[in-house]
């Protein structure tokens, strides 16, 4: 990416590492510290131009495209946000890193990207903490309240290849979820349904449906029991598809919602957990495994169960001996 502009507005030439990237994501990278609202405003106003023409946030950039970026003077809040993002990025625990991939252990309560009132998320924080990085993109996503393994690509070729593996269901993703009540199934149990997403009161909600609906998408989760308690079950859930809120909706529809889930969960169970000091959703992305597209080796990534989850498990009553045998 070459800076071809003079003082004031800059014209940036898109290199191979940025080819295929969305315009809004590209601007978030080059305008470090700029709030998302500002990025989208300068695109909508036409101050940002691609090859001298107006463009949309979702416009995909190609190699040798020229992007005009207007001069911006970030105010103090913008500078403070950039500094805060850099600190947050430096605090994220790295599980694995090489020249093409980065994996972190995302804490619960941290969004993967900024927006919706958030100054920054994981991706903005990492970019701010690593100003020398020429490319850094999310390879997949986790809900804000889900902790665990989050994979990022440091090269566009790797990003495209990992996305293809995910589409082809060749990435093995395993989650740990604490579900309300006693899970009635043994060994592996398959949950399949069609999931339909809708917006209610400005909030996205997903529901399982058996009705024929072209807007619904098939979803498949494989559930195994990791540990049983008197009134809860720790489950390992393998995702065969990656639909929005898939595990949360599947377990809620089965009558065993995740403890701490404020959208699909049981309010009474959540209040009891809160009184015990557990104030988050008990859903953790524990493992990711796949064959690397660049060298053919299998990469296995694992994030240990967070301390707050382990501590809460110790407060739960054990399964009665008569039921355990």
HUFEN-V805098 format. One record per backbone hydrogen bond with DSSP energy under -0.5 kcal/mol. NH is the residue of the N-H (numbers start at 1). CO is the residue of the C=O. E is the energy in kcal/mol with one decimal. If there is no record, write none. Layout:
nh=NH co=CO e=E
nh=NH co=CO e=E
This chain:
nh=2 co=13 e=-0.7
nh=4 co=2 e=-0.8
nh=4 co=11 e=-3.2
nh=6 co=9 e=-0.5
nh=9 co=7 e=-0.5
nh=10 co=69 e=-2.9
nh=12 co=10 e=-0.6
nh=12 co=67 e=-2.9
nh=13 co=2 e=-2.4
nh=14 co=65 e=-2.9
nh=18 co=15 e=-1.1
nh=19 co=15 e=-0.9
nh=20 co=61 e=-4.2
nh=21 co=18 e=-1.9
nh=23 co=59 e=-1.9
nh=24 co=57 e=-2.3
nh=26 co=22 e=-2.3
nh=27 co=23 e=-2.4
nh=28 co=24 e=-2.1
nh=29 co=25 e=-1.5
nh=30 co=26 e=-2.1
nh=31 co=27 e=-2.7
nh=32 co=30 e=-0.8
nh=34 co=31 e=-2.3
nh=38 co=35 e=-0.6
nh=39 co=35 e=-1.9
nh=40 co=36 e=-2.4
nh=41 co=37 e=-1.6
nh=42 co=38 e=-2.4
nh=43 co=39 e=-1.3
nh=44 co=40 e=-2.4
nh=45 co=41 e=-2.4
nh=46 co=43 e=-1.1
nh=47 co=42 e=-1.1
nh=48 co=42 e=-1.7
nh=49 co=68 e=-1.2
nh=50 co=53 e=-3.0
nh=51 co=49 e=-0.5
nh=51 co=66 e=-3.6
nh=53 co=50 e=-1.6
nh=59 co=56 e=-1.9
nh=61 co=21 e=-2.7
nh=64 co=14 e=-3.2
nh=65 co=62 e=-2.2
nh=67 co=12 e=-2.9
nh=67 co=65 e=-0.5
nh=68 co=49 e=-3.0
nh=68 co=66 e=-0.6
nh=69 co=10 e=-3.5
nh=69 co=67 e=-0.5
nh=74 co=72 e=-0.7
nh=79 co=75 e=-2.2
nh=80 co=76 e=-3.1
nh=81 co=77 e=-2.6
nh=82 co=78 e=-2.2
nh=83 co=79 e=-2.4
nh=84 co=80 e=-2.8
nh=85 co=81 e=-2.7
nh=86 co=82 e=-2.3
nh=87 co=83 e=-2.1
nh=88 co=84 e=-2.5
nh=89 co=85 e=-2.8
nh=90 co=86 e=-1.9
nh=91 co=87 e=-1.2
nh=92 co=88 e=-0.8
nh=92 co=89 e=-0.6
nh=93 co=105 e=-0.6
nh=94 co=92 e=-0.5
nh=95 co=93 e=-0.5
nh=95 co=103 e=-2.8
nh=96 co=103 e=-1.7
nh=98 co=101 e=-2.3
nh=102 co=152 e=-2.4
nh=103 co=96 e=-2.9
nh=104 co=150 e=-2.3
nh=105 co=93 e=-2.5
nh=106 co=104 e=-0.9
nh=106 co=148 e=-2.8
nh=109 co=144 e=-1.7
nh=110 co=107 e=-1.1
nh=110 co=144 e=-0.8
nh=111 co=109 e=-0.5
nh=115 co=118 e=-1.9
nh=118 co=115 e=-1.4
nh=122 co=111 e=-2.2
nh=123 co=112 e=-2.4
nh=125 co=121 e=-2.6
nh=126 co=122 e=-2.7
nh=127 co=123 e=-2.1
nh=128 co=124 e=-2.2
nh=129 co=125 e=-2.1
nh=130 co=126 e=-1.3
nh=133 co=130 e=-2.1
nh=137 co=153 e=-2.1
nh=139 co=151 e=-2.6
nh=140 co=151 e=-0.9
nh=146 co=143 e=-1.3
nh=147 co=283 e=-1.7
nh=148 co=106 e=-2.1
nh=149 co=285 e=-2.6
nh=150 co=104 e=-2.4
nh=152 co=102 e=-3.2
nh=153 co=137 e=-2.8
nh=154 co=100 e=-3.0
nh=155 co=100 e=-0.7
nh=159 co=155 e=-2.1
nh=160 co=156 e=-2.6
nh=161 co=157 e=-2.0
nh=162 co=158 e=-2.8
nh=163 co=159 e=-2.4
nh=164 co=160 e=-1.8
nh=165 co=161 e=-2.0
nh=166 co=162 e=-2.4
nh=167 co=163 e=-2.4
nh=168 co=164 e=-2.0
nh=169 co=166 e=-1.5
nh=170 co=165 e=-3.0
nh=172 co=170 e=-0.5
nh=172 co=289 e=-2.9
nh=173 co=171 e=-0.8
nh=173 co=239 e=-0.6
nh=174 co=287 e=-2.5
nh=175 co=237 e=-2.7
nh=176 co=284 e=-2.7
nh=177 co=235 e=-2.5
nh=178 co=282 e=-1.7
nh=179 co=177 e=-0.7
nh=179 co=233 e=-3.0
nh=180 co=257 e=-2.6
nh=181 co=231 e=-2.5
nh=183 co=181 e=-0.7
nh=189 co=223 e=-2.7
nh=191 co=189 e=-0.5
nh=191 co=221 e=-3.3
nh=192 co=190 e=-0.6
nh=193 co=219 e=-1.8
nh=194 co=209 e=-1.2
nh=195 co=217 e=-3.0
nh=196 co=207 e=-2.8
nh=198 co=205 e=-2.7
nh=200 co=198 e=-0.5
nh=200 co=203 e=-3.2
nh=201 co=199 e=-0.5
nh=203 co=200 e=-1.6
nh=205 co=198 e=-3.1
nh=207 co=196 e=-2.3
nh=209 co=194 e=-3.0
nh=213 co=211 e=-0.5
nh=216 co=213 e=-1.5
nh=217 co=195 e=-2.5
nh=219 co=193 e=-2.9
nh=221 co=191 e=-2.7
nh=222 co=238 e=-2.6
nh=223 co=189 e=-3.4
nh=223 co=221 e=-0.5
nh=224 co=236 e=-2.7
nh=225 co=187 e=-0.5
nh=226 co=234 e=-2.9
nh=227 co=234 e=-1.8
nh=229 co=232 e=-2.5
nh=230 co=317 e=-2.7
nh=233 co=179 e=-2.1
nh=234 co=227 e=-3.1
nh=235 co=177 e=-3.3
nh=235 co=233 e=-0.6
nh=236 co=224 e=-3.1
nh=237 co=175 e=-2.8
nh=237 co=235 e=-0.6
nh=238 co=222 e=-3.1
nh=238 co=236 e=-0.5
nh=239 co=173 e=-2.1
nh=239 co=237 e=-0.5
nh=240 co=220 e=-2.4
nh=240 co=238 e=-0.6
nh=241 co=220 e=-1.1
nh=246 co=243 e=-1.9
nh=249 co=245 e=-2.8
nh=250 co=246 e=-2.8
nh=251 co=247 e=-2.5
nh=252 co=248 e=-1.8
nh=253 co=249 e=-2.8
nh=254 co=250 e=-1.4
nh=255 co=252 e=-1.5
nh=256 co=251 e=-2.8
nh=259 co=178 e=-2.8
nh=261 co=258 e=-1.8
nh=262 co=260 e=-0.8
nh=265 co=261 e=-1.2
nh=267 co=265 e=-0.6
nh=270 co=266 e=-2.6
nh=271 co=267 e=-2.4
nh=272 co=268 e=-2.1
nh=273 co=269 e=-2.2
nh=274 co=270 e=-2.3
nh=275 co=271 e=-2.3
nh=276 co=272 e=-1.3
nh=277 co=274 e=-1.7
nh=278 co=273 e=-2.8
nh=279 co=277 e=-0.7
nh=282 co=259 e=-2.8
nh=283 co=281 e=-1.9
nh=284 co=176 e=-2.4
nh=285 co=147 e=-3.5
nh=286 co=174 e=-1.1
nh=286 co=284 e=-1.3
nh=287 co=174 e=-2.1
nh=288 co=301 e=-2.3
nh=289 co=172 e=-1.9
nh=290 co=299 e=-1.8
nh=292 co=290 e=-0.6
nh=292 co=297 e=-3.5
nh=296 co=292 e=-1.6
nh=299 co=290 e=-3.2
nh=300 co=298 e=-0.5
nh=301 co=288 e=-3.2
nh=301 co=299 e=-0.5
nh=303 co=286 e=-2.4
nh=310 co=306 e=-2.3
nh=311 co=307 e=-2.9
nh=312 co=308 e=-1.8
nh=313 co=309 e=-2.1
nh=314 co=310 e=-1.3
nh=315 co=311 e=-0.5
nh=315 co=312 e=-1.4
nh=316 co=312 e=-0.5
nh=316 co=313 e=-1.2
nh=319 co=228 e=-0.7
nh=323 co=320 e=-1.3
nh=324 co=320 e=-1.4
nh=325 co=321 e=-0.9
